[in-house]
Amino acid sequence: MTYQGIKDVKNAPQRLDAAATAAESTGGKMTIYYTTGDYDYIAISEWPTEEIAASAALKIFSAGNVKGSALRAFSTNEFKETVKRIP
């Protein structure tokens, strides 16, 4: 969370719900976990396209309550297919 986000932490649950609802409105799914340690939240999400995923992340980060990074995860089957393509 950013300083702005922690300053308004009492409204964080509503912001998390709003993010999940916004994901659904674009065809995505998002499950958010509150964590301890280096990260305050971890969101696991699925999106119709990577462009929609990037747009959603930018929208969430631009509100200023959280900062973050995104990474692409590959399913086991996707990984297997990727390895098969190695010349």
TIDREN-365886 format. One record per residue: residue in one letter; z, x, y of N, C-alpha, C in turn. Coordinates in nm, 4 decimals. Atoms other than C-alpha are relative to their C-alpha. Layout:
<recs>
(rec 'A' (Z X Y) (Z X Y) (Z X Y))
...
</recs>
This chain:
<recs>
(rec 'M' (0.0000 0.0835 -0.1167) (0.0000 0.0000 0.0000) (0.0000 0.0886 0.1238))
(rec 'T' (-0.0031 -0.0711 -0.1271) (-0.0560 0.1097 0.3536) (0.1274 -0.0379 0.0742))
(rec 'Y' (-0.1150 0.0356 -0.0837) (0.2087 0.1018 0.6235) (-0.0100 -0.1467 0.0408))
(rec 'Q' (0.0212 0.1405 -0.0378) (0.0584 -0.2278 0.7384) (0.0341 -0.0930 -0.1169))
(rec 'G' (-0.0254 0.0831 0.1171) (0.0767 -0.3662 0.3839) (0.1473 -0.0105 -0.0341))
(rec 'I' (-0.1422 0.0022 0.0342) (0.4393 -0.2681 0.3223) (0.0802 -0.0719 0.1079))
(rec 'K' (-0.0670 0.0680 -0.1103) (0.5390 -0.3994 0.6634) (-0.0015 -0.1523 -0.0209))
(rec 'D' (0.0162 0.1430 0.0260) (0.4188 -0.7432 0.5499) (0.0059 -0.0273 -0.1506))
(rec 'V' (-0.0034 0.0069 0.1458) (0.5144 -0.7055 0.1816) (0.0341 -0.1400 -0.0520))
(rec 'K' (-0.0350 0.1347 0.0466) (0.6564 -1.0584 0.1604) (-0.1220 -0.0883 -0.0196))
(rec 'N' (0.1231 0.0765 0.0174) (0.3014 -1.1905 0.1899) (-0.0955 0.0641 -0.1015))
(rec 'A' (0.0859 -0.0692 0.0963) (0.1622 -0.9469 -0.0687) (-0.0381 -0.0884 -0.1193))
(rec 'P' (0.0414 0.0849 0.1127) (0.1752 -1.1988 -0.3578) (-0.1137 -0.0959 0.0362))
(rec 'Q' (0.1073 0.0899 -0.0418) (-0.0419 -1.4403 -0.1595) (-0.1318 0.0757 0.0190))
(rec 'R' (0.1214 -0.0810 -0.0159) (-0.2849 -1.1601 -0.0745) (-0.0604 0.0349 -0.1354))
(rec 'L' (0.0496 -0.0300 0.1341) (-0.3105 -1.0680 -0.4427) (-0.0697 -0.1215 -0.0598))
(rec 'D' (0.0627 0.1232 0.0491) (-0.3824 -1.4301 -0.5340) (-0.1334 -0.0241 0.0699))
(rec 'A' (0.1236 0.0197 -0.0761) (-0.6440 -1.4498 -0.2575) (-0.1095 0.0954 -0.0483))
(rec 'A' (0.0990 -0.0958 0.0499) (-0.8155 -1.1351 -0.3875) (-0.0570 -0.0460 -0.1338))
(rec 'A' (0.0471 0.0482 0.1301) (-0.8333 -1.2789 -0.7401) (-0.0897 -0.1221 0.0167))
(rec 'T' (0.0814 0.1195 -0.0263) (-0.9674 -1.6099 -0.6063) (-0.1345 0.0388 0.0598))
(rec 'A' (0.1250 -0.0471 -0.0603) (-1.2270 -1.4275 -0.3945) (-0.0910 0.0611 -0.1064))
(rec 'A' (0.0794 -0.0586 0.1082) (-1.3392 -1.2361 -0.7031) (-0.0686 -0.1100 -0.0797))
(rec 'E' (0.0573 0.1105 0.0768) (-1.3919 -1.5606 -0.8916) (-0.1143 -0.0681 0.0762))
(rec 'S' (0.1035 0.0670 -0.0797) (-1.5981 -1.7029 -0.6038) (-0.1321 0.0773 0.0000))
(rec 'T' (0.1227 -0.0804 0.0069) (-1.8489 -1.4173 -0.6464) (-0.0434 0.0248 -0.1442))
(rec 'G' (0.0354 -0.0165 0.1402) (-1.8655 -1.4475 -1.0247) (0.0771 0.1091 -0.0701))
(rec 'G' (-0.0791 -0.1073 0.0590) (-1.6100 -1.1747 -1.0875) (0.1303 -0.0510 -0.0592))
(rec 'K' (-0.1336 0.0275 0.0531) (-1.2772 -1.1633 -1.2645) (0.0873 0.1184 0.0382))
(rec 'M' (-0.0889 -0.1080 -0.0395) (-0.9777 -0.9663 -1.1435) (0.1413 -0.0309 -0.0470))
(rec 'T' (-0.1402 0.0070 0.0377) (-0.6367 -0.9074 -1.2949) (0.0690 0.1155 0.0705))
(rec 'I' (-0.0669 -0.1010 -0.0807) (-0.3927 -0.7225 -1.0723) (0.1408 0.0223 -0.0545))
(rec 'Y' (-0.1331 -0.0374 0.0471) (-0.0825 -0.5370 -1.1874) (0.0722 0.0764 0.1097))
(rec 'Y' (-0.0852 -0.0800 -0.0881) (0.2012 -0.4111 -0.9682) (0.0535 0.1131 -0.0851))
(rec 'T' (-0.0422 -0.1158 0.0780) (0.2893 -0.0598 -1.0815) (0.0985 0.0847 0.0791))
(rec 'T' (-0.0879 -0.0967 -0.0643) (0.5444 0.2078 -1.0069) (-0.0638 0.1375 -0.0148))
(rec 'G' (0.0569 -0.1341 0.0078) (0.4621 0.5700 -0.9454) (-0.0986 0.0231 0.1123))
(rec 'D' (0.0967 -0.0391 -0.1020) (0.1594 0.7035 -0.7611) (-0.0787 -0.1169 0.0579))
(rec 'Y' (0.0796 0.1138 -0.0447) (-0.0139 0.3652 -0.7345) (0.0880 -0.1238 0.0067))
(rec 'D' (-0.0754 0.1246 -0.0149) (0.1277 0.0366 -0.6096) (-0.0597 -0.1124 -0.0835))
(rec 'Y' (0.0703 0.1028 0.0764) (-0.1336 -0.1812 -0.7776) (-0.1123 0.0635 -0.0795))
(rec 'I' (0.1210 -0.0332 0.0733) (-0.3991 -0.1501 -1.0404) (-0.0700 -0.1331 -0.0242))
(rec 'A' (0.0797 0.1199 0.0221) (-0.6741 -0.4099 -1.0482) (-0.1052 0.0312 -0.1053))
(rec 'I' (0.1036 -0.0116 0.1016) (-0.8883 -0.4483 -1.3565) (-0.0940 -0.1166 0.0248))
(rec 'S' (0.0934 0.1050 -0.0390) (-1.2014 -0.6364 -1.2693) (-0.1338 0.0149 -0.0708))
(rec 'E' (0.1359 0.0036 0.0531) (-1.5416 -0.7359 -1.3988) (-0.0850 -0.0733 0.1024))
(rec 'W' (0.0877 0.0559 -0.1019) (-1.8357 -0.8150 -1.1729) (-0.1396 -0.0178 -0.0560))
(rec 'P' (0.1373 0.0190 0.0465) (-2.1886 -0.9465 -1.2191) (-0.0874 0.1236 0.0216))
(rec 'T' (0.0768 -0.1218 -0.0277) (-2.3301 -0.6303 -1.0573) (0.0923 0.1029 0.0649))
(rec 'E' (-0.0786 -0.1054 -0.0646) (-2.1994 -0.2976 -0.9321) (-0.0028 -0.0142 0.1520))
(rec 'E' (0.0076 0.0224 -0.1442) (-2.3181 -0.3909 -0.5814) (0.1039 -0.1026 0.0453))
(rec 'I' (-0.1019 0.1005 -0.0330) (-2.0949 -0.6999 -0.5818) (0.1384 0.0625 -0.0111))
(rec 'A' (-0.1288 -0.0689 0.0152) (-1.8070 -0.4844 -0.7074) (0.0296 0.0870 0.1216))
(rec 'A' (-0.0193 -0.0871 -0.1159) (-1.8569 -0.2349 -0.4243) (0.0283 -0.0818 0.1252))
(rec 'S' (-0.0213 0.0868 -0.1155) (-1.8792 -0.5115 -0.1654) (0.1401 -0.0593 -0.0014))
(rec 'A' (-0.1348 0.0561 0.0115) (-1.5583 -0.6715 -0.2946) (0.1056 0.1041 0.0321))
(rec 'A' (-0.0965 -0.1068 -0.0276) (-1.3733 -0.3398 -0.2853) (0.0052 0.0305 0.1495))
(rec 'L' (0.0037 -0.0271 -0.1441) (-1.4863 -0.2750 0.0711) (0.0683 -0.1114 0.0793))
(rec 'K' (-0.0652 0.1124 -0.0684) (-1.3741 -0.6228 0.1773) (0.1514 0.0105 -0.0130))
(rec 'I' (-0.1452 -0.0109 0.0223) (-1.0294 -0.5745 0.0223) (0.0571 0.1166 0.0794))
(rec 'F' (-0.0518 -0.1180 -0.0696) (-0.9847 -0.2236 0.1648) (-0.0062 -0.0161 0.1513))
(rec 'S' (0.0155 0.0138 -0.1450) (-1.1078 -0.3265 0.5109) (0.1086 -0.0866 0.0639))
(rec 'A' (-0.1096 0.0802 -0.0555) (-0.8172 -0.5718 0.5512) (0.1151 0.0890 0.0465))
(rec 'G' (-0.0991 -0.0962 -0.0470) (-0.5973 -0.2634 0.5918) (0.1352 -0.0037 -0.0694))
(rec 'N' (-0.1291 0.0101 0.0680) (-0.3148 -0.3652 0.3564) (0.0133 0.0949 -0.1186))
(rec 'V' (-0.0001 -0.0947 0.1119) (-0.4125 -0.1370 0.0707) (-0.1104 0.1020 0.0222))
(rec 'K' (0.1080 -0.0978 0.0064) (-0.6113 0.1780 0.0309) (-0.0197 0.0258 -0.1474))
(rec 'G' (0.0197 -0.0183 0.1416) (-0.7645 0.2687 -0.2921) (-0.1249 0.0768 -0.0325))
(rec 'S' (0.1210 -0.0596 0.0522) (-1.0320 0.4118 -0.5032) (-0.0440 -0.0867 -0.1162))
(rec 'A' (0.0550 0.0787 0.1093) (-1.2562 0.2527 -0.7550) (-0.0630 0.0948 -0.1005))
(rec 'L' (0.0689 -0.0780 0.1008) (-1.3841 0.3876 -1.0808) (-0.0649 -0.0936 -0.0994))
(rec 'R' (0.0773 0.0787 0.0964) (-1.6343 0.2610 -1.3310) (0.0495 0.0345 -0.1384))
(rec 'A' (-0.0422 -0.0212 0.1387) (-1.5073 0.2162 -1.6839) (-0.1118 -0.0466 -0.0928))
(rec 'F' (0.1006 0.0341 0.0992) (-1.7343 0.2043 -1.9853) (0.0689 -0.0501 -0.1258))
(rec 'S' (-0.0533 0.0486 0.1278) (-1.6632 -0.0011 -2.2953) (-0.0324 0.1029 -0.1081))
(rec 'T' (0.0271 -0.0914 0.1116) (-1.6594 0.1786 -2.6279) (-0.1470 -0.0064 -0.0393))
(rec 'N' (0.1419 0.0132 0.0357) (-2.0039 0.0389 -2.7082) (-0.0909 0.0628 0.1042))
(rec 'E' (0.0798 -0.0634 -0.1049) (-2.1437 0.1468 -2.3705) (0.0069 0.1516 -0.0116))
(rec 'F' (-0.0162 -0.1440 0.0168) (-2.0024 0.4945 -2.4285) (-0.0832 0.0495 -0.1186))
(rec 'K' (0.0782 -0.0390 0.1179) (-2.1594 0.5109 -2.7750) (-0.1493 0.0053 0.0323))
(rec 'E' (0.1409 0.0017 -0.0383) (-2.4983 0.4138 -2.6311) (-0.0340 0.1158 0.0930))
(rec 'T' (0.0217 -0.1120 -0.0918) (-2.4645 0.6747 -2.3573) (-0.0091 0.1309 -0.0773))
(rec 'V' (0.0003 -0.1228 0.0797) (-2.3857 0.9466 -2.6108) (-0.1290 0.0098 -0.0808))
(rec 'K' (0.1245 -0.0008 0.0769) (-2.6904 0.8456 -2.8175) (-0.1179 0.0510 0.0839))
(rec 'R' (0.1092 -0.0412 -0.0893) (-2.9095 0.9225 -2.5132) (-0.0002 0.1492 0.0317))
(rec 'I' (-0.0059 -0.1435 -0.0270) (-2.8030 1.2868 -2.4979) (-0.1123 0.0684 -0.0789))
(rec 'P' (0.1125 -0.0658 0.0716) (-3.1136 1.4958 -2.5782) (0.0481 0.1098 -0.0926))
</recs>
